Amino acid sequence: MSVSLHLAQQPDADALLSRSPLAALVGMLLDQQVPMEWAFAGPLAIARRLGGDDLDAREIAAYDPDAFAALLSAKPAVHRYPGSMAKRVQQLCQYLIEHYDGDASALWRGAADGKELLARLTALPGFGAQKSQIFLALLGKQFGVRPTGWRAAAGPYGEDGCHRSVADITDPESLAAVRTHKQQAKQAAKSAKAAGTGKAAPGRTAK
């Protein structure tokens, strides 16, 4: 299946994400506490700083940790927290070597069902439950990786026609829809938190 991602919003960076399972995984790993485009442009930035246009798990895993952290920290930094993310990227690559012979696509190849694939993703360093569900949804919706029960395993991110995450971004319009959804969710969370603080209404005393 031909894949054409639009997550970095940069042609070269998106082309790498589309052809390289490892780059897609690294982009997903970096997608926290920074704008989505910054995170998913990271794999290409790392590849170019390593002197190429692709990522290799063995090369990254074998890199001197301090030198790799410096590589990601060089301006413009690959992430807001380049040192800690450099460590996580290397841990991810080391895990892939140990469990999948360095082949990121082997993660989903042969998974019996969505539940097993989710378990494989959740076992990755740096991948919590939510990140794993989002990446599972991305695999199903845009990579054509659809083992039995994949939508259910991906939870709300697997729903058809929704705009909840990077899994649903295919063009500028869907990007805007996902941003709107996230803003609404953030506002709803703030409102729920405020409602639960026990603040009294004007003119009343909280007990």
Residue frames as a rotation matrix with the C-alpha (Angstrom) as fourth column:
MET 1
0.576 0.818 0.000 0.00
0.818 -0.576 0.000 0.00
0.000 0.000 -1.000 0.00
SER 2
-0.323 -0.649 0.688 1.35
0.612 -0.698 -0.371 3.41
0.722 0.301 0.623 -1.00
VAL 3
0.314 0.349 -0.883 1.47
0.929 -0.303 0.211 5.74
-0.194 -0.887 -0.419 1.99
SER 4
-0.303 -0.377 0.875 1.50
0.521 -0.834 -0.179 9.54
0.798 0.402 0.449 1.83
LEU 5
0.123 0.285 -0.950 1.62
0.986 -0.145 0.084 11.16
-0.114 -0.947 -0.299 5.25
HIS 6
0.055 -0.036 0.998 1.18
0.353 -0.934 -0.053 14.89
0.934 0.355 -0.039 5.86
LEU 7
0.677 0.227 -0.700 2.25
0.711 0.046 0.702 15.21
0.192 -0.973 -0.130 9.48
ALA 8
-0.220 -0.835 -0.504 5.40
0.831 -0.431 0.352 17.32
-0.511 -0.342 0.789 9.25
GLN 9
0.797 0.571 -0.197 3.82
0.339 -0.693 -0.636 19.59
-0.499 0.440 -0.746 6.62
GLN 10
0.125 -0.806 -0.579 7.18
-0.778 -0.442 0.447 19.51
-0.615 0.395 -0.682 4.81
PRO 11
0.710 0.293 -0.640 7.48
-0.679 0.525 -0.513 17.41
0.186 0.799 0.572 1.62
ASP 12
-0.125 -0.845 -0.519 10.89
-0.510 0.504 -0.697 15.84
0.851 0.178 -0.494 2.35
ALA 13
-0.768 -0.146 0.623 10.10
-0.639 0.238 -0.732 15.12
-0.042 -0.960 -0.276 5.99
ASP 14
0.207 0.933 0.295 6.69
-0.790 0.337 -0.512 13.65
-0.577 -0.127 0.807 5.12
ALA 15
0.495 -0.098 -0.863 8.25
-0.694 0.554 -0.461 11.53
0.523 0.827 0.206 2.36
LEU 16
-0.632 -0.765 -0.123 10.62
-0.485 0.515 -0.707 9.96
0.604 -0.387 -0.696 4.92
LEU 17
-0.533 0.514 0.672 7.75
-0.685 0.204 -0.700 9.30
-0.497 -0.833 0.243 7.34
SER 18
0.465 0.822 -0.329 5.79
-0.843 0.297 -0.449 7.68
-0.271 0.486 0.831 4.52
ARG 19
0.477 -0.328 -0.815 8.53
-0.506 0.656 -0.560 5.29
0.719 0.679 0.147 3.39
SER 20
-0.537 -0.808 -0.243 10.25
-0.173 0.387 -0.906 4.53
0.826 -0.445 -0.347 6.70
PRO 21
0.479 0.722 -0.500 8.43
0.335 0.376 0.864 2.68
0.812 -0.581 -0.061 9.51
LEU 22
-0.122 -0.605 -0.786 11.25
0.987 0.011 -0.162 3.62
0.107 -0.796 0.596 11.87
ALA 23
-0.903 -0.204 0.377 10.90
0.220 -0.976 -0.001 7.31
0.368 0.082 0.926 11.01
ALA 24
-0.046 0.972 0.230 7.16
-0.163 -0.235 0.958 7.14
0.986 0.006 0.169 11.66
LEU 25
0.483 0.161 -0.861 7.78
0.711 0.502 0.492 5.52
0.511 -0.850 0.128 15.05
VAL 26
-0.524 -0.756 -0.393 10.43
0.851 -0.448 -0.274 8.10
0.031 -0.478 0.878 15.98
GLY 27
-0.713 0.335 0.616 8.11
-0.048 -0.900 0.434 10.92
0.700 0.280 0.657 14.92
MET 28
0.388 0.903 -0.183 5.37
0.083 0.164 0.983 9.49
0.918 -0.397 -0.011 17.12
LEU 29
0.163 -0.435 -0.886 7.84
0.958 0.284 0.037 9.20
0.235 -0.855 0.463 20.00
LEU 30
-0.815 -0.579 0.026 8.83
0.567 -0.806 -0.169 12.86
0.119 -0.123 0.985 19.61
ASP 31
-0.369 0.755 0.542 5.19
0.105 -0.545 0.832 14.00
0.923 0.364 0.122 19.44
GLN 32
0.454 0.506 -0.733 4.82
0.844 0.019 0.536 15.34
0.285 -0.862 -0.419 22.96
GLN 33
0.408 -0.177 -0.896 5.19
0.595 -0.693 0.408 18.82
-0.693 -0.699 -0.177 24.43
VAL 34
-0.718 -0.515 -0.468 5.97
-0.043 -0.638 0.769 20.29
-0.695 0.572 0.436 21.01
PRO 35
0.146 0.768 -0.623 3.83
-0.816 -0.262 -0.515 21.16
-0.559 0.584 0.589 17.97
MET 36
0.663 0.226 0.713 3.03
0.064 0.933 -0.355 18.15
-0.746 0.281 0.604 15.79
GLU 37
0.960 -0.281 -0.009 4.92
-0.045 -0.122 -0.991 19.50
0.278 0.952 -0.130 12.77
TRP 38
0.268 -0.897 0.351 8.08
-0.942 -0.320 -0.099 20.00
0.201 -0.304 -0.931 14.84
ALA 39
0.162 -0.157 0.974 7.90
-0.573 0.789 0.222 16.46
-0.803 -0.594 0.038 16.18
PHE 40
0.667 0.220 0.712 7.34
0.291 0.803 -0.521 14.75
-0.686 0.554 0.472 12.84
ALA 41
0.852 -0.516 -0.091 10.02
-0.344 -0.421 -0.839 16.82
0.394 0.747 -0.536 11.09
GLY 42
0.495 -0.667 0.557 12.44
-0.755 -0.013 0.656 15.39
-0.430 -0.745 -0.510 13.66
PRO 43
0.589 -0.282 0.757 13.23
0.269 0.952 0.145 12.08
-0.762 0.119 0.637 11.92
LEU 44
0.768 -0.326 0.552 14.49
0.546 -0.119 -0.830 13.82
0.336 0.938 0.087 8.78
ALA 45
0.705 -0.532 0.469 16.50
-0.599 -0.801 -0.008 16.29
0.380 -0.275 -0.883 10.86
ILE 46
0.506 -0.511 0.695 18.12
-0.460 0.522 0.719 13.37
-0.730 -0.683 0.029 12.71
ALA 47
0.697 -0.203 0.688 18.80
0.571 0.737 -0.361 11.51
-0.434 0.645 0.629 9.45
ARG 48
0.787 -0.385 0.482 20.49
0.209 -0.568 -0.796 14.53
0.580 0.727 -0.366 7.89
ARG 49
0.593 -0.591 0.547 22.59
-0.801 -0.504 0.323 15.21
0.084 -0.630 -0.772 10.97
LEU 50
0.447 -0.416 0.792 23.73
-0.119 0.850 0.513 11.60
-0.887 -0.323 0.331 10.76
GLY 51
-0.483 -0.747 -0.457 24.78
-0.481 -0.210 0.851 12.28
-0.732 0.631 -0.258 7.18
GLY 52
-0.936 0.174 0.307 21.97
0.343 0.655 0.673 10.63
-0.084 0.735 -0.673 5.21
ASP 53
-0.616 0.788 -0.002 18.33
-0.707 -0.552 0.441 10.75
0.346 0.273 0.898 4.23
ASP 54
0.322 0.702 -0.635 17.09
-0.196 0.705 0.681 7.73
0.926 -0.095 0.365 6.16
LEU 55
0.201 -0.205 0.958 17.19
-0.979 -0.082 0.188 6.26
0.040 -0.975 -0.218 9.66
ASP 56
0.056 -0.246 -0.968 18.85
-0.172 0.952 -0.252 3.03
0.983 0.181 0.012 10.70
ALA 57
0.896 0.403 0.188 18.09
-0.245 0.095 0.965 1.55
0.371 -0.910 0.184 14.11
ARG 58
0.640 -0.704 -0.307 21.53
0.766 0.618 0.178 -0.04
0.064 -0.349 0.935 14.46
GLU 59
-0.220 -0.730 0.647 23.37
0.578 -0.632 -0.516 3.16
0.786 0.261 0.561 13.63
ILE 60
0.204 0.383 0.901 21.33
-0.424 -0.795 0.434 5.14
0.882 -0.470 0.000 16.15
ALA 61
0.969 0.222 -0.108 21.58
-0.019 0.506 0.862 2.52
0.246 -0.833 0.495 18.89
ALA 62
0.442 -0.879 -0.179 25.37
0.887 0.458 -0.057 2.29
0.132 -0.133 0.982 18.52
TYR 63
0.229 -0.344 0.910 25.91
0.218 -0.893 -0.393 6.07
0.949 0.288 -0.130 18.55
ASP 64
-0.736 -0.524 -0.429 27.72
0.563 -0.122 -0.817 7.53
0.376 -0.843 0.385 21.53
PRO 65
0.132 0.924 -0.360 24.90
0.988 -0.091 0.127 8.78
0.085 -0.372 -0.924 23.83
ASP 66
0.035 -0.173 -0.984 26.53
0.448 -0.878 0.170 12.16
-0.893 -0.447 0.047 24.57
ALA 67
-0.901 -0.408 -0.145 27.29
0.036 -0.405 0.914 12.75
-0.431 0.819 0.379 20.90
PHE 68
-0.565 0.768 0.301 23.75
0.718 0.278 0.638 11.76
0.406 0.577 -0.709 19.91
ALA 69
0.281 0.638 -0.717 22.30
0.885 -0.462 -0.064 14.15
-0.372 -0.617 -0.694 22.49
ALA 70
-0.352 -0.498 -0.793 24.52
0.122 -0.864 0.488 16.90
-0.928 0.075 0.365 21.10
LEU 71
-0.931 0.030 0.363 23.34
0.364 0.109 0.925 16.03
-0.011 0.994 -0.112 17.60
LEU 72
-0.088 0.992 0.095 19.69
0.911 0.042 0.410 16.58
0.402 0.122 -0.907 18.59
SER 73
0.320 0.172 -0.932 20.52
0.753 -0.644 0.139 19.67
-0.576 -0.746 -0.335 20.66
ALA 74
-0.753 -0.656 0.054 22.32
0.539 -0.567 0.623 21.55
-0.378 0.499 0.780 17.88
LYS 75
-0.137 0.730 -0.670 20.28
-0.091 -0.683 -0.725 24.55
-0.986 -0.038 0.160 16.76
PRO 76
-0.122 0.844 0.523 17.60
-0.903 -0.313 0.294 24.33
0.412 -0.436 0.800 15.63
ALA 77
-0.735 -0.187 0.652 16.99
-0.557 0.714 -0.423 21.65
-0.386 -0.674 -0.629 18.27
VAL 78
-0.820 0.406 -0.404 15.07
-0.035 0.669 0.742 18.57
0.572 0.622 -0.535 17.18
HIS 79
0.152 0.860 -0.488 12.83
0.678 0.268 0.685 18.83
0.720 -0.435 -0.542 20.26
ARG 80
0.600 0.132 0.789 12.15
-0.371 -0.828 0.421 21.14
0.709 -0.545 -0.448 23.18
TYR 81
0.586 -0.427 0.689 13.92
-0.647 0.266 0.715 18.57
-0.488 -0.865 -0.120 25.37
PRO 82
0.542 -0.346 -0.766 16.58
-0.693 0.332 -0.640 17.23
0.476 0.877 -0.060 22.98
GLY 83
-0.520 -0.826 0.219 18.73
-0.807 0.390 -0.444 15.53
0.281 -0.408 -0.869 25.59
SER 84
-0.400 0.440 0.804 15.99
-0.499 0.631 -0.594 13.41
-0.768 -0.639 -0.033 27.12
MET 85
0.693 0.698 -0.181 14.42
-0.514 0.302 -0.803 12.67
-0.506 0.650 0.568 23.74
ALA 86
0.100 -0.748 -0.656 17.80
-0.886 0.234 -0.401 11.59
0.454 0.622 -0.639 22.33
LYS 87
-0.759 -0.359 0.543 17.99
-0.611 0.680 -0.405 9.01
-0.224 -0.640 -0.735 25.10
ARG 88
0.051 0.880 0.473 14.45
-0.380 0.455 -0.805 7.81
-0.923 -0.138 0.358 24.33
VAL 89
0.645 0.136 -0.752 15.14
-0.764 0.085 -0.640 7.52
-0.023 0.987 0.159 20.60
GLN 90
-0.378 -0.858 -0.348 18.21
-0.806 0.490 -0.332 5.39
0.455 0.156 -0.877 21.31
GLN 91
-0.652 0.208 0.729 16.26
-0.467 0.647 -0.603 3.24
-0.597 -0.734 -0.324 23.76
LEU 92
0.480 0.871 -0.104 13.57
-0.565 0.217 -0.796 2.73
-0.671 0.441 0.596 21.13
CYS 93
0.416 -0.389 -0.822 16.14
-0.821 0.228 -0.523 1.64
0.391 0.893 -0.225 18.55
GLN 94
-0.689 -0.691 0.221 17.85
-0.710 0.580 -0.400 -0.67
0.148 -0.432 -0.890 21.04
TYR 95
-0.238 0.705 0.668 14.52
-0.457 0.526 -0.718 -2.28
-0.857 -0.476 0.197 21.84
LEU 96
0.691 0.511 -0.511 13.76
-0.663 0.167 -0.730 -2.79
-0.288 0.843 0.455 18.13
ILE 97
-0.095 -0.811 -0.577 17.13
-0.840 0.376 -0.390 -4.47
0.534 0.448 -0.718 17.65
GLU 98
-0.787 -0.260 0.560 16.65
-0.583 0.611 -0.535 -6.74
-0.203 -0.748 -0.632 20.63
HIS 99
-0.281 0.802 0.527 13.08
-0.145 0.507 -0.850 -7.77
-0.949 -0.315 -0.026 19.82
TYR 100
0.742 0.662 0.106 12.63
0.060 0.092 -0.994 -7.21
-0.668 0.744 0.029 16.06
ASP 101
0.113 -0.810 0.576 16.15
0.884 0.346 0.314 -7.42
-0.454 0.474 0.755 14.59
GLY 102
-0.664 -0.447 -0.599 16.09
0.268 -0.891 0.367 -3.66
-0.698 0.083 0.711 14.03
ASP 103
-0.844 0.421 0.332 13.11
0.336 -0.068 0.940 -3.84
0.418 0.905 -0.083 11.65
ALA 104
-0.853 0.520 0.041 10.39
-0.397 -0.595 -0.699 -1.45
-0.339 -0.613 0.714 12.82
SER 105
-0.227 0.823 -0.522 7.80
-0.906 0.018 0.423 -2.91
0.358 0.568 0.741 10.46
ALA 106
-0.578 -0.037 -0.815 8.21
0.073 0.993 -0.097 -6.30
0.813 -0.115 -0.571 12.14
LEU 107
-0.945 0.275 0.177 6.36
-0.258 -0.293 -0.921 -4.73
-0.201 -0.916 0.348 15.06
TRP 108
-0.109 0.992 -0.071 3.06
-0.770 -0.129 -0.625 -5.03
-0.629 -0.014 0.778 13.23
ARG 109
-0.164 0.013 -0.986 3.89
-0.830 0.538 0.145 -7.73
0.533 0.843 -0.077 10.73
GLY 110
-0.501 -0.034 -0.865 2.31
0.076 0.994 -0.083 -10.94
0.862 -0.107 -0.495 11.93
ALA 111
-0.876 0.281 0.392 0.39
-0.463 -0.259 -0.848 -9.46
-0.137 -0.924 0.357 14.85
ALA 112
-0.834 0.543 0.095 -2.54
0.549 0.834 0.055 -11.82
-0.050 0.098 -0.994 15.43
ASP 113
0.237 0.947 0.218 -5.05
0.899 -0.299 0.321 -9.08
0.369 0.120 -0.922 16.15
GLY 114
0.328 -0.045 0.944 -5.44
0.025 -0.998 -0.056 -5.49
0.944 0.042 -0.326 17.26
LYS 115
0.972 0.071 0.223 -5.03
-0.220 -0.055 0.974 -6.37
0.081 -0.996 -0.038 20.92
GLU 116
0.571 -0.818 0.062 -1.67
0.749 0.551 0.368 -8.03
-0.335 -0.164 0.928 20.30
LEU 117
0.053 -0.544 0.837 -0.47
0.750 -0.532 -0.393 -5.14
0.660 0.648 0.380 18.17
LEU 118
0.641 0.228 0.733 -1.47
-0.231 -0.853 0.467 -2.67
0.732 -0.469 -0.494 20.87
ALA 119
0.947 -0.322 0.008 0.46
0.115 0.363 0.925 -4.72
-0.301 -0.874 0.381 23.44
ARG 120
0.268 -0.889 0.371 3.54
0.963 0.240 -0.123 -4.67
0.020 0.390 0.921 21.19
LEU 121
0.128 -0.166 0.978 3.31
0.352 -0.914 -0.201 -0.90
0.927 0.370 -0.059 20.82
THR 122
0.850 0.277 0.448 2.74
-0.286 -0.471 0.834 -0.28
0.442 -0.838 -0.321 24.51
ALA 123
0.786 -0.606 -0.124 5.88
0.545 0.584 0.601 -2.31
-0.292 -0.540 0.790 25.29
LEU 124
0.267 -0.714 0.647 8.02
0.696 -0.321 -0.642 0.16
0.666 0.622 0.412 23.32
PRO 125
-0.391 -0.469 -0.792 10.16
0.870 -0.470 -0.152 2.58
-0.301 -0.748 0.592 25.36
GLY 126
-0.935 -0.027 -0.353 8.43
-0.007 -0.996 0.093 5.96
-0.353 0.090 0.931 25.49
PHE 127
-0.621 0.770 -0.148 5.06
-0.256 -0.021 0.967 4.66
0.741 0.638 0.210 24.30
GLY 128
-0.825 0.453 0.339 2.26
-0.326 0.110 -0.939 4.92
-0.462 -0.885 0.057 26.85
ALA 129
-0.385 0.756 0.529 -1.31
0.587 0.643 -0.492 3.71
-0.712 0.121 -0.691 26.36
GLN 130
0.540 0.663 -0.518 -2.58
0.057 -0.643 -0.764 6.82
-0.840 0.383 -0.385 24.56
LYS 131
-0.062 -0.657 -0.751 0.43
-0.835 -0.378 0.399 7.17
-0.546 0.652 -0.526 22.24
SER 132
-0.862 -0.271 0.428 0.17
-0.081 0.907 0.412 3.47
-0.501 0.321 -0.804 21.39
GLN 133
-0.017 0.942 0.336 -3.53
0.611 0.276 -0.742 3.74
-0.792 0.192 -0.580 20.54
ILE 134
0.541 0.165 -0.824 -2.91
-0.381 -0.826 -0.416 6.79
-0.750 0.539 -0.384 18.36
PHE 135
-0.447 -0.777 -0.443 -0.11
-0.791 0.112 0.602 5.04
-0.418 0.620 -0.664 16.47
LEU 136
-0.696 0.297 0.653 -2.25
0.332 0.940 -0.074 1.94
-0.636 0.166 -0.753 16.08
ALA 137
0.430 0.891 -0.143 -4.97
0.339 -0.306 -0.890 4.14
-0.837 0.334 -0.434 14.58
LEU 138
0.229 -0.453 -0.862 -2.38
-0.763 -0.633 0.130 5.72
-0.605 0.628 -0.490 12.26
LEU 139
-0.806 -0.540 0.244 -1.28
-0.320 0.744 0.587 2.27
-0.498 0.395 -0.772 11.11
GLY 140
-0.374 0.743 0.555 -4.84
0.616 0.646 -0.450 1.21
-0.694 0.174 -0.699 10.41
LYS 141
0.560 0.735 -0.382 -6.10
0.272 -0.599 -0.753 4.39
-0.782 0.318 -0.536 8.79
GLN 142
0.687 -0.311 -0.657 -3.08
-0.637 -0.692 -0.338 5.41
-0.350 0.651 -0.673 6.71
PHE 143
-0.430 -0.900 -0.068 -0.65
-0.846 0.375 0.378 2.46
-0.315 0.220 -0.923 6.49
GLY 144
0.201 0.608 -0.768 -3.30
-0.804 0.550 0.226 -0.17
0.560 0.572 0.599 5.79
VAL 145
-0.824 -0.451 -0.342 -2.20
-0.133 0.743 -0.656 -2.28
0.550 -0.495 -0.672 8.78
ARG 146
-0.187 0.907 0.377 -5.57
-0.932 -0.285 0.223 -3.66
0.310 -0.309 0.899 9.89
PRO 147
-0.915 -0.097 -0.391 -5.45
0.014 0.962 -0.271 -6.84
0.403 -0.254 -0.879 11.94
THR 148
-0.054 0.959 -0.278 -8.77
0.501 0.267 0.823 -8.08
0.864 -0.095 -0.495 13.29
GLY 149
0.577 0.443 -0.686 -10.09
0.805 -0.169 0.569 -5.75
0.136 -0.881 -0.454 15.97
TRP 150
-0.472 -0.871 0.138 -7.68
0.833 -0.492 -0.254 -2.91
0.289 -0.005 0.957 15.27
ARG 151
-0.226 0.435 0.872 -10.32
-0.015 -0.896 0.443 -0.18
0.974 0.087 0.209 15.58
ALA 152
0.811 0.559 -0.171 -11.50
0.119 0.129 0.985 -1.46
0.572 -0.819 0.038 18.96
ALA 153
0.331 -0.775 -0.538 -7.91
0.943 0.289 0.164 -1.75
0.028 -0.561 0.827 20.20
ALA 154
-0.597 -0.573 0.561 -7.23
0.611 -0.778 -0.144 1.84
0.519 0.257 0.815 19.12
GLY 155
-0.430 0.499 -0.753 -10.13
0.725 -0.306 -0.617 3.04
-0.538 -0.811 -0.230 21.26
PRO 156
0.512 0.716 -0.475 -11.67
0.313 -0.670 -0.672 6.38
-0.800 0.195 -0.568 20.31
TYR 157
-0.147 -0.664 -0.733 -8.76
-0.559 -0.555 0.616 7.08
-0.816 0.501 -0.290 17.95
GLY 158
-0.875 -0.191 0.446 -9.82
0.174 0.735 0.655 4.18
-0.453 0.650 -0.610 15.75
GLU 159
0.068 0.997 -0.021 -13.29
0.360 -0.044 -0.932 5.57
-0.930 0.056 -0.362 15.07
ASP 160
-0.396 -0.131 0.909 -14.07
0.917 0.000 0.400 6.11
-0.053 0.991 0.120 11.41
GLY 161
0.174 0.501 0.848 -14.60
0.666 -0.694 0.274 9.71
0.725 0.517 -0.455 10.34
CYS 162
0.814 0.108 -0.571 -13.29
0.542 -0.492 0.681 11.31
-0.208 -0.864 -0.459 13.54
HIS 163
0.390 -0.724 0.570 -10.64
0.157 -0.557 -0.815 14.03
0.907 0.408 -0.103 13.84
ARG 164
0.994 0.075 -0.074 -8.98
0.075 -0.011 0.997 13.26
0.074 -0.997 -0.016 17.16
SER 165
0.473 -0.878 0.077 -5.29
0.030 0.104 0.994 12.79
-0.881 -0.468 0.076 16.42
VAL 166
-0.296 -0.713 -0.635 -2.44
-0.724 -0.266 0.636 12.62
-0.622 0.649 -0.438 13.92
ALA 167
-0.669 0.079 0.739 -4.03
0.312 0.932 0.183 9.39
-0.674 0.353 -0.649 12.65
ASP 168
0.276 0.925 0.260 -6.75
0.749 -0.037 -0.661 11.50
-0.602 0.378 -0.703 11.03
ILE 169
0.306 -0.227 -0.924 -4.59
-0.309 -0.942 0.129 14.13
-0.900 0.246 -0.359 9.33
THR 170
0.104 -0.219 0.970 -4.46
0.801 0.597 0.049 13.77
-0.590 0.772 0.238 5.57
ASP 171
-0.124 -0.087 0.989 -4.65
0.780 -0.624 0.043 17.39
0.613 0.777 0.145 4.35
PRO 172
-0.883 -0.278 0.377 -4.86
0.046 -0.853 -0.520 20.99
0.466 -0.442 0.767 5.64
GLU 173
-0.068 0.947 0.314 -8.60
-0.612 -0.288 0.736 20.67
0.788 -0.142 0.599 6.30
SER 174
0.618 0.281 -0.734 -8.26
0.281 0.793 0.540 17.57
0.734 -0.541 0.411 8.48
LEU 175
-0.474 -0.829 -0.296 -5.31
0.689 -0.140 -0.711 19.18
0.548 -0.541 0.638 10.26
ALA 176
-0.702 0.284 0.653 -7.50
-0.411 -0.910 -0.047 22.16
0.582 -0.301 0.756 11.14
ALA 177
0.375 0.914 -0.155 -10.27
-0.433 0.320 0.843 19.81
0.820 -0.249 0.516 12.30
VAL 178
0.265 -0.369 -0.891 -7.88
0.696 0.712 -0.087 17.91
0.667 -0.597 0.446 14.60
ARG 179
-0.798 -0.583 0.153 -6.57
0.350 -0.655 -0.670 21.18
0.491 -0.481 0.726 16.04
THR 180
-0.299 0.784 0.543 -10.12
-0.642 -0.587 0.493 22.33
0.706 -0.201 0.679 16.72
HIS 181
0.569 0.513 -0.643 -10.93
0.041 0.763 0.645 19.04
0.822 -0.393 0.413 18.43
LYS 182
-0.158 -0.727 -0.668 -7.84
0.810 0.292 -0.509 19.29
0.565 -0.621 0.543 20.65
GLN 183
-0.842 -0.112 0.528 -8.63
-0.097 -0.931 -0.352 22.88
0.530 -0.347 0.773 21.61
GLN 184
0.117 0.973 0.200 -12.19
-0.629 -0.083 0.773 21.91
0.768 -0.216 0.603 22.51
ALA 185
0.498 0.008 -0.867 -10.97
0.428 0.867 0.254 18.94
0.754 -0.498 0.429 24.55
LYS 186
-0.585 -0.786 -0.199 -8.47
0.616 -0.271 -0.740 21.14
0.528 -0.556 0.643 26.39
GLN 187
-0.639 0.423 0.643 -11.17
-0.499 -0.864 0.072 23.69
0.586 -0.275 0.763 27.18
ALA 188
0.453 0.842 -0.293 -13.54
-0.339 0.467 0.817 20.98
0.825 -0.270 0.497 28.37
ALA 189
0.129 -0.502 -0.855 -10.82
0.731 0.631 -0.260 19.60
0.670 -0.592 0.448 30.66
LYS 190
-0.850 -0.441 0.288 -10.18
0.187 -0.764 -0.617 23.08
0.493 -0.470 0.732 32.10
SER 191
-0.220 0.869 0.443 -13.88
-0.691 -0.459 0.558 23.58
0.689 -0.183 0.702 32.72
ALA 192
0.567 0.416 -0.711 -14.20
0.092 0.826 0.556 20.19
0.819 -0.380 0.430 34.39
LYS 193
-0.325 -0.776 -0.541 -11.19
0.744 0.143 -0.653 20.92
0.584 -0.614 0.531 36.60
ALA 194
-0.824 0.054 0.564 -12.59
-0.247 -0.930 -0.272 24.30
0.510 -0.363 0.780 37.61
ALA 195
0.176 0.983 0.056 -15.95
-0.593 0.061 0.803 22.72
0.786 -0.174 0.594 38.41
GLY 196
0.582 0.039 -0.812 -14.25
0.377 0.872 0.312 20.23
0.721 -0.487 0.493 40.68
THR 197
-0.488 -0.854 0.179 -12.18
0.260 -0.338 -0.905 22.70
0.833 -0.395 0.387 42.69
GLY 198
-0.103 0.527 -0.844 -15.01
0.990 0.138 -0.034 23.46
0.099 -0.839 -0.535 45.07
LYS 199
-0.972 -0.223 0.077 -15.04
0.220 -0.975 -0.035 27.16
0.083 -0.017 0.996 44.20
ALA 200
-0.307 0.907 -0.290 -18.21
0.641 -0.028 -0.767 28.74
-0.703 -0.421 -0.573 45.40
ALA 201
0.021 0.427 0.904 -20.53
0.896 -0.410 0.172 30.65
0.444 0.806 -0.391 43.17
PRO 202
-0.703 -0.300 0.644 -20.47
0.099 -0.939 -0.329 34.45
0.704 -0.168 0.690 43.67
GLY 203
-0.120 0.680 0.723 -22.10
-0.769 -0.524 0.366 35.41
0.628 -0.512 0.586 46.92
ARG 204
0.901 0.409 -0.142 -21.72
-0.248 0.757 0.605 31.95
0.355 -0.510 0.784 48.50
THR 205
0.119 -0.865 0.487 -19.09
-0.980 -0.025 0.195 30.41
-0.157 -0.501 -0.851 50.73
ALA 206
0.085 -0.153 -0.985 -17.48
-0.469 0.865 -0.175 27.11
0.879 0.477 0.002 49.80
LYS 207
0.720 0.195 0.666 -17.81
-0.688 0.329 0.647 24.41
-0.093 -0.924 0.372 52.42
